[in-house]
Amino acid sequence: MLRVTYGVAAASYLAVKSLQQTAKYSSHICEKAAAVIHKDFYMDDLLTGASSKEELLCLQRNVSEILKEGGFELRKLASNCAELSENVSNASENISHYLVDSKDVHALGLIWNTEEDYFTFSVTLNQPPTILTKRTFLSDASTLFDPLGLLAPATIRSKLWFQEIWRMSVGWDDVIPDCIAAQWRQHRSELLLLSSLKISRWSGESFTELHIFADASERAYAAVMYARTLHNDGSITVALISSKTKVAPLKTTTLPRLELCAAHLAAKLARSVLHSWGYLRYPIYAWTDSTITLAWLQAHPSKWITFVANRVADIQEVLPPECWNHIRSELIPADCAPSELLHQKLWWSGPEFLKGPDHFWKLSPSQHTTQLGVRSKVVAMLRAQMTTGRH
């Protein structure tokens, strides 16, 4: 086969592998361009960048030359760098169907304004269904695509409502209860307001720290990451990077365990962001309002029962105990309605103390202890005796 036949099971794999093999066997040797082809393509879309205009132009030229050897041609280029658009002949042509207007480009679920360099969302909802069933509710709630979790305080509400519908054992084509339907319709009408959001793409340079917050309630838990940048002129900016949310399991569990799950979700978020940034590494500080979670994280996993030990071990691989700090509950961003999200400074910029001096979180973290979740020594001894006396 000399072509990738779309429709067969292996089509997606073969398409991506063809790009990667082109970079691997290229005679035009440029390690950075080859790394971009391996890492920054999502199917046939390339999203990448550079720290300077000169570096960007060189990167574009090298990537194009490598792909051309394999018969691939980069087209429909869009950039916030005017020099790139001027120097590349096909940078602006044949891209009209990707444009919302002359400056806005669709990029994997987001809209990117290349002139002012900000992200926004396209909220296009169809007419609300006349009969709101479990199936139509899920379909309608999934129309808003938020890959970075920037709208998490609003989108988590639909997850909670869907879990409540599931808890009521409503069938897929059964009408959902009126109380939930009324709340969803109100929430749905407010989602249209999110089209006016403008989220800066560039988080800054100079000295940057990452701050990640974990929090949980009896219904859900979440993690959100911010980049705190100290500029050369002494000013400080704090930018939202990404977030993840999960609803609490249907089976009731304790709040300390949910707080630990939130910390575990924070570790997954940190791992995901650091992996996507590749060679970039920044100091990371993690925050939780649960002293029990801090006590669990400050001890060796072997001290705790299995549920706690497994999660503590995974968290400590990414966020070691010295990264963690305590924070008051009211300073952690919480869920809110779409209409409130537009003006929620706590969500977009994090707690106010991030804009102040950094000595507050660079002190040695306080030590916490707890007897909750401690592995039973009696059970451990009995297991040891049973093992040694087996023969």
N, C-alpha and C positions, 0 to 999 in steps of 0.2 A: 504493500500500500504506500502510495506516494502522497496521499492527501488525508487530512483529518475529516472523517465522515461524521458530521454532527447528527446526533440521534442515537448513536451506539453508546454503550455503557462507558467505554474508555475514552470518549471524545474529550472530556474536560482534562483528563490526565495527559492525553497525547498533545493537546494544544499547549498546556503549560510546559510540558517536558520538552517540546520542540524549541521553545524560547530559551529554556535553560541550557539545552545542548548546544544551541547556537553560540551562547556566551562562553560555554566551556571550551569549544573547539575553534574559537575565533582566532584568526591570525593577527588581528588588531588587539594587542595585549594592553589592557587597562584594567587593573584589578578593581578599582572603584566602580567603573562602568559595568563590569561584569557582576559585581555584587549588587548593584542597583537592579539589574535585570533579574537576578535570582530572588531578591527580597521585596522589591517595590512594585511588582506587577500583581494586579488582581485580575486574572483571566487576561483580557486584552486591554486593560486600563493601567496606565503607569502614573503613579503619584509619587513624586520625589522632589528634592530640593537641594540647595547648597547654601553655604554661608556667605558667599560673595557673588557678584554678577559675573566676574571673570570665571570663577569656578563653575557656575551654572552653565555658561556658554560652552565651556570645555566639556562638561559632563554631557550636555545635549549632543554635542558633535560626536563624542566617542560612543555613546549609546546607539546613535543612529547608524554609525559606521559598522558597529558590531552586528546589529540586527539586519542591516542591508546584505551582509554576507550570506545570511540564511534566507534571503528573499522576503524579509519583513521590512515594512516601511512605516516609520512613525509619522502619523498625520494628526490633524485636528489638535495642534498644540495650543495650550493656553497658559499664561504665566502672568504674575504680577510684576515681572521684569520687562520694561518697555524695550530694552535692547534685544532681548530674545525675540520678541514679536517682530522687530524691525529686521533682524539679521537672518531669520529663518523664513524662507520663501512661503511655506505652507502653514505658517503658525496660525493664521486667522481664517484661511479659506476652508470651506467644507466643514464648518463647525456649527453652522446656524441651527441645526436641529438639536444641538446640545445647549443652546443659549436660551436663557429666560429673557434677557435683553442683551444689549451690546457688551455688558460687563460681567454678567452672571453665567457661571458654568456649573452644570450638574456634576457632582463628584461623589459617587458611591453613597447616595442617600442624602447628601447635603448639597446646598447651593453655595458656591464660592464666588464672591464678588472680587474679581481680579484687580480692579482699580483701587478700591479702598481696603482690600485684603481682609475681608471678614466672611464668616459663615452665617448662613441663615437657613431656614427650613421652608419647604413648600408644603403647606397643609392644604391638601385638596380632598375634601370629604364629599362623598356622594349624598344624594338625598337620604335622610334617615329612613331606615326600613319601617314600613307600616306596622309589621308584626315583629317584635324584637324577640327572637328565639336565642337559644344558647349558641347555635351555629352562626347566626347573623351577628350576634354580639362579638364573637371572636374575630370574625372577618372584618367587622367595622373597626374594632380596636387595634387591629394589626396594620391599618393603612398608614399610620405615622411611624416612619422608620427612623430610629435614633441610634446609629451604630456606636457612638461614643458615650452614650448615656448622659448627654448634656441636658436632656429634658426629664431626667429620672424622677424628680419630685412629682411631676404630672403623670408620667406613664405608669408609675407603680400603682396608681389608683385603679386603673383598669385591670391589672393583675390581681389586685385584692378582690375586686368585684367578681372576677371570673372564678376565683377560688371559692368565694361565697356561694356562687351559683352551683359549683361542683359539689360543695358540702351539702347543698339542699337536694342533691340527686336529681337535678333537672335534666331531662333528656335533651338530645341534640336539637330536636325539632319542636321542643316544648317551649311555651312562652315563659320568659323569665319573670320573677316576681315584680310587681309594680314599684315597690320601694327602690329596687336596684335600677329598674328601667328609668325612673324619674331622675335619679342621681346621674346615670350615664348620659342622658340627653342634655342635662345642664352642663356636665363636664365636656361633652362633645361640642356644644356651642362655644365654649370658652377656648377650645383648642385652636380655633381660627385666629385667635389673638397672637399665637406663637409665630405667625408669619412676619410680625414686625420685629422679632428678635434680631440683633446683630452681635455676633460673637467674634471677637478678634482672633484671627488664626495665629498670629505671631505672639508668642509668650515672652519674648525678650531674649537678651543675651547676657554677657558679663557673668556674674556669679549667681548661679541658680540653685535653689534647694527644692526638694519635693516633699510635700506634706500630705499625708494620707489619713483620712478620718474614717473610723469604723463605728457604727451605731446599730442598735437593734431595738425593736419593740416586740410585743407579743404577736404581732401580725406580720412583720417583715424585718429584714435587716439589709444594710447597705454599706458601701465603701465609696469614698469620693477622693480624688487626688487633685492637688493644686501645685502649681509651679510658682515659687516665690523668687523674684529676681531683683537683685540689688544692682542698680545701674551705676555707671561711672560718675554721674552727677550726684549720687547719694540718694536718689529717689528709689522707691520700692513699688513694684507692681506684683499683684497676685492674680493668676489666671487659672481658670478651671480647665483641667486636662481631660479627665474622663471619670466615669463612675460605673458601678455595677450594683444592681439590686436583686433581691430574691424574696419571695414570700415565705413566711414560716411554714413548716410542714403541717399537713392536716392533723397528724398525731401531736397532741399537746406535749410541749417540752418546756423546760425551765428557762427563765430569762437569762441566767448566767451562760447556759449552753448556747442560746441564740447570740449573745454578745461574743462568745468565742467563735461562732460561725461567721459573724460579721468581721472579726479580725482575720479569719481564714480567707474570707472573700477579699479583704484588703490585700493580703499577700498574693492572691491570684491576680488582682488588678495590677499590683506593682510588677509582678513577673511579666505580665502581658505587655505593659507599657515599656519596660526596660528592653524586652525582646524586640519590640517594634522599633525602638530607637537605636538598636545595634550597638555601636561603639560608644555612644554617649552614656556617661555615668555621672550621677549627681548625688549629693548627700540626701538621705531619706530619713524623715521623721514620721513616726506613726502615732496616732492619738486614739484613745478610747476613754469612755467615762466609767468603765467597769473595773473596779479594783480587783475583783475576783479574776477577771481575764488577765490583768497584769500579773497577778500572783502566779497564775498558771504558766504564763509566758516566761517568767523570770526563773523558773525551775527546770530541771532536766525532765524530758518527757516520761522517763521511766518511773517517775514519782506518781504519776496520775493513772487513773483508770483508762481503759482502751479508747473510749470516745474522745476524751480530752487529749490523751497522749498522741494519738494519730494526727490531730489537728495542730497541736503545739509543735510537733516535729516538722510538719510541713511549713508552718508559719516561720519558724526560726531559720529555715534555709534561706528565706528571702528577707525577712525582717527580724534580725537578731534581737535579743532582749534589750540591748542598749538603745535601740531605735525607738522604743515605746515610751510614751508619756501619758499622764492623766490629764483629762480636760473635763470641765463642767458640762453637764448635759445640754444646757441651753445654748452653748456655743457651737454645737454640732448642727450642720444643716439638716432640716427635716423636710418631710413631704408637704406639698402645698398645691393649691389649685392652679391651673394655667394662668388665670388672671392675676394671681398673686406672684407667680414665678417671674413675670416681666420685671418686677421691681424688687425682687428678693436679693438684696446685697449679700446676705449671709451665704446664699448659694453660689452666686457668681464670683465672689471675691474671698470667701472663707471668713473665719473669725477675724475681728479687727486687730487682734494682737499680732497677726502675721505681718502687719504693716509697721510694726514697731521694732525695737532692738531684738537681736536674736539671742541674748544671754538667757532669756527665759527658758528656752528648751535645750540650751547647750550645757545646763547644769547636770550633774549626775542624777539620773532618775531615782525617785523614791522607791524603796523596797517594800513589797507587799507580800503578805502571807495569807494562806487560807487552808482550812482542813477539808473544804469541799472538793470532792473528786480525788482524794488521796487513795492510792492503791492499798488495799488491805494487806497488812504484813502477815496476818494469820493465813490467809488464802495463799499467799506467795510461799510460805513455809510448807504448807500442806502439799502444794504442787511440787515443790522440790523433793519432799519425802516420797511422794508417789513416783516421781521420775527415777530417783535413785533405787527404789525398792521394786522396780518393775520386774527384774530378773532374780 
